[in-house]
Amino acid sequence: MSSHIATLRIIGSIFLGFLVAGCSPTAFIERYLPPEKNRITPYEIVPQSLAWASVPGQLTVMQRVVGSDIEQVISLPNGTSVSGDNQLIMLASDYGGARLRFGALRTRLGGFPTPFSGLEAEDMTTETDSLGPFSYAVANFGDINCVLAIRKVGGTQRLIPLKQDMIDAVLRNCINGPASEALMPIRDTSFGLTPSATASGIQLLSPLSAPIPD
């Protein structure tokens, strides 16, 4: 038992060292996890019926495996002059607890997209809907509003893939319109109205599960 605990401590120290050094969890997966956990597959386009959220106007749904996680990206139209892709990125995992860790999520994505590369947790506003809390920041360019929003959603069946517990969702959306409209893809109206969610129910998260800076 003592040798097992010592091994866990060594692994934990290595992982902490890579985070402090700025290495991504993907790099850690590639170097240190056993082969069955060391999978990074290319993105594949999947049918929109398999999307974990239902977003009006969504273009494509792509999915890949990263270690023991499953990542899905819903592409959204960008009719503005602001460069970059409008996307709803969702990472389904079987670990991490109910709290969304801001720093770990930013590291996992390799940084937040333009115009939010310098965003910090304290810059975000938190609201609550029927699925629990979500946090967001707004960048305004005249009539254009860009939002960066994050939330954690729990559930069962098709909303969250088999053997996964939670989804960390990140939305970058720039539109010619109000910020409230730009936030629609990450609100409960997108996560809560998928056929599977209506049929299977959703695990609601406490308002205390809002993102922490870590």
N, C-alpha and C positions, 0 to 999 in steps of 0.2 A: 504493500500500500504506500509506504513512504517513497519508494522509487517512482511509483506512478505520479505522486504529487510533485516530486522533484522534476519529472519530465514535463508536466503541465506548466510548472513555473518557468522552465527554460523556454518552452514554446511561447509563453506569454511575454517573456522578456524580449525575445527576438521580434515578435510582432509589434511590441511597443516601440522598439528601436527603429523599425522601418517607418512607423507612423511619424515619429519625431523627425526622422530624416527626410520626410516628405514623400516617401514611396507609397504608391497606391496599393489598396488591397489586392488588385489584380496581379501586381508584381509579386506580392506575398504568396498568392495562390500558385503562381507559376513555379516558385522556387521551393516552397516548404510543405505544402499540403500533399497528402498521399495521392497516387494517380487517380483514384476514383473521385477525388474532389478537385482534381486539376484539369478541369474542362473549360475551355473558352471557345465556343462555337461561333461561326459567322452569323450575322443577322440573316434571317429568312423572312420573307413576306408571308404573313398568315392571313386567312380570311378575316374580314372585318367582324364576322359573327363571333370570332374567338377573342375579340378585344375585351380587356378587363374593365373598360369604361366605354360609355356610349356618348361620343362627342359629335354634335351636329357639324357637318362639313369636313369631318376627318378625311384625310387623303389616303394614307397607307398605314398598315399596322405591321411592324417588324418585331421579331423576337429572337433572343439568343440565350444560351446557357452560359453563366459565368460561375465556375465552381459549383456550389450547391444552390446557387440563386438562379432565378429566371428573370430576365430583363425584357420588358416590352416597351416599344416606342410608338406612339401614335403621332403621325405627322399632321400638322394643321396648316392651312393656307396662310400666307403672309402677303397681304396686299399693301404693305407700307413701304416707305423708303428706308426703314431701319434694316440693316443687314443681319443675316443670321436666320436660323430655322425656328419656326414656331413648333414646339413639340410638347407632348405630355409623356414624360419618361416615368416608368413604373418598375420598381425592383421588388420582386417577391422573394422573401427569405423565410427560413425557419428559425431565426434567432433575432436578438436585438431588443426584445421587450416592447412595451407599449410606448416608451418615450422616443421621439424622433430626435436623433443627435445631429445637430446642424453641421458641426465640423466634419464628422465622419461621412455624412452624406455629400458634402462638398468635395471631400477627398475622393470619394468613390466615383464621382462624376468627372474628376480631373479639373475641378473649378466650375463655377456657374457661368452661363453664357452671357455674352454682351447683351445689354449694357449693365450687367449685374456682377461683373468680375470682382469688384471690391466690396460686395455686400457682406455685412455682418449680421448676426442674429438680432442684435439690438436695433437694427434698422427696420425690422419687420413689424407689421401690425398683425395681431391675431384675432380672428373671428371664429364663431362656432355655428355650425348648422346641424342638421339631424344626424350627421355621421360623426360629429365631434369637432375639434378645433382644426383650423388650417391657418397658416401664416403667409403673409405676402408683402412684397415691396412694389412700388410703382415708380417708373421713370417716364416723365412727360416730355414730349417733343411737339409742342403746339397742339394740333388736333390728334396727334398720335399718342396712345398710352401703351406702354409695355409693362407687363407684370411678370414677376418671378414669384411663384407660389409653391409651398411645400406642405405636405400632410402625410399622415400615416393612417391607413385604413385596414381594418381587420374584417375577416369574413370566412365564408366556406364555399365549396363547390366551384362553379366556374368563375366567380368573381376573383377568387384567389386560387392559383393552381394547387393541385393535390400535393399534400405533404408540406405546404408552405403555410405560415401563420399570419404574416403581415405584408402589406405593400407600402413601401415608401414611394410617394409620388412627387414629381417635380414638374411644374408647368412653366414654360417660357412662352409668352404670347404677346405679340405686338399687333394692335389693331387701330384702325381709324375710327375711334369711338371711345366711350367711357371705360374706365378701369373695371367697373363692375361687370361690364360685358366681357372684357378680356379674361376675367376670372371664371367665367361659366364652366369651362372644361374641367376644373378641379372641384367644383361645388358638388353637393349631394345630388343635384339634378343630373349629373353625368354618371357618378358612381352608383347612385341609388336606383336608377331606372333601367338598368340592364335587365333583360329577362331573367337571368340566373339570380341576380340580387333580389328581385321581387319574389322569386320562388323560394329561395333558400334562406333569406334573411341576412342581416349584416351585424357583425359584432361591433357595438358602439364603443367608442373610446371615451374615457373620462376627459373633461376639460383640462385636467392636470397633465394630460399627455401632450401638451403643446411642446414645440421644439425647445431643446436646451442647447446652449452654445458648445458644450464639451470642449 
